[in-house]
């Protein structure tokens, strides 16, 4: 392990820890609210480890398994290009077990930090992401446990958690907006996202908009 | 299907998509402009959907103000993440008060 890279990953994700923690609490609260046992809410955070998919799961639970799985699939599809993008950043020497561990925590936040870190010299990407991933998983699990146990005693929405969480993604996008292609991709993504809100089902909006914008951006010359 | 089975299947779908390229031992993913810009497209989409349609439908509210504040924060703070979140949160708070 390249210690400086691990520590850098831990430091970088620590900045995102408070909103992630609050979101974990919110998930725990909502899961218990729809009738899920507290242990199952925590198990969902451990097994699925995807905020968007978990919120879709608890939100659509009353609608049945079919609705949940269609939504989860729509949300999960964005991980395919994410997986390809991260695979490109890893050297061939990284073993399969390590790759699968990195895949298990292929979440938007640490993926974004990793893509940004890959632009810095001297960062060992697998070690950087491992450091960030460990903090993220522990943070997410503690948040979920707290929310599931305290249930209705806490109301994280009072602090505007739901509205402020997207700012984190804006923050992850900001360092990547450099050059003509990036600017056009960013504008295309914003336009595609607004269009997706009006025409696509909720679970497919982000994946649809991101793929459409990336197709536009990939055709632009630098 | 029990709730536990549903959670496990959701986890398997999510993991399968995450491991789709990463499971290969050697780096066989070719360089492509699509993969280069996909992360940016993803984050802007996540931010836009979350800020412009927090409840699922488009609405002009504090979320839009937070987005504008976040962009200003990015410009003033040389694209640093904390500047974006801080300026966006401040704009959100002001817009909610107004």
Contacts between the chains, C-beta under 8 A, distances in Angstrom:
chain1	res1	chain2	res2	distance
A	15	B	81	6.1
A	15	B	82	5.6
A	16	B	81	7.4
A	19	B	85	7.5
A	36	B	3	6.3
A	37	B	3	7.9
A	40	B	3	5.9
A	40	B	4	6.3
A	40	B	7	6.6
A	43	B	4	7.3
A	43	B	7	6.2
A	44	B	7	4.7
A	44	B	10	7.7
A	44	B	11	7.9
A	47	B	7	5.6
A	47	B	8	6.2
A	47	B	10	7.7
A	47	B	11	3.7
A	48	B	7	6.4
A	48	B	10	5.1
A	48	B	11	4.6
A	48	B	14	5.5
A	49	B	11	7.6
A	49	B	14	7.3
A	50	B	14	5.2
A	53	B	10	5.9
A	53	B	14	5.6
A	54	B	10	8.0
A	57	B	6	7.0
A	57	B	7	7.0
A	57	B	10	5.6
A	61	B	3	7.3
A	61	B	6	7.8
A	65	B	1	4.3
A	65	B	6	5.5
A	68	B	6	5.9
A	68	B	10	6.8
A	69	B	6	7.7
A	69	B	9	6.5
A	69	B	10	7.1
A	69	B	13	7.0
A	72	B	10	4.6
A	72	B	13	5.4
A	72	B	14	6.8
A	73	B	13	5.7
A	75	B	14	8.0
A	76	B	13	5.1
A	76	B	14	4.8
A	76	B	16	7.7
A	76	B	17	4.1
A	76	B	18	7.8
A	77	B	17	6.2
A	78	B	17	7.9
A	78	B	42	6.2
A	79	B	14	6.9
A	79	B	17	3.9
A	79	B	18	4.5
A	79	B	20	7.4
A	80	B	17	5.3
A	80	B	20	5.0
A	80	B	21	7.3
A	81	B	34	7.2
A	81	B	35	6.2
A	81	B	38	4.6
A	81	B	42	7.9
A	82	B	18	7.4
A	82	B	38	7.3
A	82	B	39	7.4
A	82	B	42	7.2
A	83	B	17	7.0
A	83	B	18	5.6
A	83	B	19	6.7
A	83	B	20	4.9
A	83	B	21	4.1
A	83	B	22	5.0
A	84	B	20	7.6
A	84	B	21	4.3
A	84	B	29	5.0
A	84	B	35	5.5
A	85	B	35	4.6
A	85	B	36	7.9
A	85	B	38	5.8
A	85	B	39	6.0
A	86	B	21	7.7
A	86	B	22	6.3
A	87	B	21	4.2
A	87	B	22	5.2
A	87	B	24	6.9
A	87	B	27	6.3
A	87	B	28	8.0
A	87	B	29	4.6
A	88	B	27	6.8
A	88	B	29	4.7
A	88	B	31	6.7
A	88	B	35	6.2
A	90	B	22	7.7
A	90	B	27	6.3
A	91	B	27	6.9
A	92	B	25	7.5
A	92	B	26	4.8
A	92	B	27	4.8
A	95	B	25	6.9
A	96	B	23	6.5
A	96	B	25	5.0
A	99	B	19	7.8
A	99	B	22	4.6
A	99	B	23	6.3
A	99	B	24	7.7
A	99	B	25	7.3
A	100	B	19	5.9
A	100	B	22	6.9
A	100	B	23	6.2
A	102	B	22	6.1
A	103	B	15	6.9
A	103	B	18	4.3
A	103	B	19	4.0
A	103	B	22	4.1
A	103	B	23	6.9
A	104	B	15	6.4
A	104	B	18	6.9
A	104	B	19	8.0
A	106	B	18	4.0
A	106	B	22	7.1
A	108	B	42	7.0
A	108	B	43	7.3
A	108	B	46	6.5
A	111	B	39	7.0
A	112	B	39	6.4
A	112	B	43	5.9
A	115	B	39	4.7
A	160	B	62	7.8
A	160	B	89	7.9
A	160	B	92	6.2
A	160	B	93	7.8
A	160	B	96	7.2
A	162	B	50	8.0
A	162	B	54	6.0
A	163	B	50	7.7
A	163	B	51	7.3
A	163	B	54	5.4
A	163	B	62	6.3
A	163	B	63	5.3
A	163	B	66	6.4
A	163	B	92	6.1
A	164	B	66	6.9
A	164	B	85	7.5
A	164	B	88	7.2
A	164	B	89	5.7
A	164	B	92	6.3
A	165	B	50	6.3
A	166	B	46	6.4
A	166	B	47	4.6
A	166	B	48	7.8
A	166	B	49	7.5
A	166	B	50	2.8
A	166	B	51	4.7
A	166	B	54	8.0
A	166	B	63	7.4
A	166	B	66	7.8
A	166	B	67	7.8
A	167	B	47	7.2
A	167	B	51	7.5
A	167	B	66	5.9
A	167	B	67	7.8
A	167	B	70	5.2
A	167	B	84	6.3
A	167	B	85	4.9
A	167	B	88	4.0
A	167	B	89	6.6
A	167	B	92	7.8
A	168	B	81	7.6
A	168	B	85	6.2
A	169	B	43	4.6
A	169	B	44	7.7
A	169	B	46	4.1
A	169	B	47	4.2
A	169	B	50	7.0
A	170	B	43	7.3
A	170	B	44	7.7
A	170	B	47	4.1
A	170	B	51	7.6
A	170	B	67	6.6
A	170	B	70	4.4
A	170	B	71	7.4
A	170	B	74	7.4
A	170	B	84	5.3
A	170	B	88	6.5
A	171	B	70	7.1
A	171	B	74	7.7
A	171	B	80	8.0
A	171	B	81	3.6
A	171	B	82	7.3
A	171	B	83	7.9
A	171	B	84	3.8
A	171	B	85	5.2
A	171	B	88	8.0
A	172	B	43	4.7
A	172	B	81	6.6
A	173	B	40	5.7
A	173	B	43	3.8
A	173	B	44	5.1
A	173	B	47	6.4
A	174	B	74	4.0
A	174	B	79	4.2
A	174	B	80	7.6
A	174	B	81	6.9
A	174	B	84	5.3
A	175	B	79	4.6
A	175	B	80	7.8
A	175	B	81	7.5
A	176	B	39	6.3
A	176	B	40	4.3
A	176	B	43	7.3
A	177	B	40	6.7
A	177	B	74	7.9
A	177	B	79	7.2
A	181	B	33	7.5
A	181	B	36	7.9
A	181	B	37	6.3
A	182	B	37	6.9
A	182	B	40	5.8
A	185	B	37	4.4
A	185	B	40	5.3
A	185	B	41	5.4
A	185	B	44	7.6
A	186	B	40	6.0
A	186	B	41	7.8
A	186	B	44	5.0
A	188	B	41	7.3
A	189	B	40	7.1
A	189	B	41	4.5
A	189	B	42	7.8
A	189	B	44	3.6
A	189	B	45	4.9
A	189	B	48	6.9
A	190	B	44	5.6
A	190	B	45	8.0
A	190	B	48	4.9
A	192	B	45	6.8
A	193	B	44	7.1
A	193	B	45	4.5
A	193	B	48	3.6
A	193	B	49	5.0
A	193	B	52	7.2
A	194	B	48	6.5
A	194	B	52	6.1
A	194	B	58	6.8
A	196	B	45	7.6
A	196	B	49	7.1
A	197	B	49	6.2
A	197	B	52	6.8
A	197	B	53	4.5
A	197	B	56	7.8
A	197	B	57	7.1
A	197	B	58	5.5
A	198	B	58	7.0
A	202	B	56	5.6
A	205	B	45	7.6
A	205	B	49	5.3
A	206	B	42	7.2
A	206	B	45	4.9
A	206	B	46	5.5
A	206	B	49	5.6
A	209	B	41	7.6
A	209	B	45	4.0
A	209	B	48	7.5
A	209	B	49	7.1
A	210	B	38	6.7
A	210	B	41	4.5
A	210	B	42	4.2
A	210	B	45	4.4
A	210	B	46	7.9
A	211	B	38	7.9
A	211	B	41	7.6
A	213	B	37	7.7
A	213	B	41	3.8
A	213	B	44	7.0
A	213	B	45	6.6
A	214	B	34	5.3
A	214	B	37	5.1
A	214	B	38	4.3
A	214	B	41	4.2
A	214	B	42	7.8
A	215	B	34	6.7
A	217	B	33	7.3
A	217	B	34	8.0
A	217	B	37	3.7
A	217	B	40	7.4
A	217	B	41	6.3
A	218	B	32	7.1
A	218	B	33	3.8
A	218	B	34	4.1
A	218	B	36	7.4
A	218	B	37	5.8
A	219	B	33	7.6
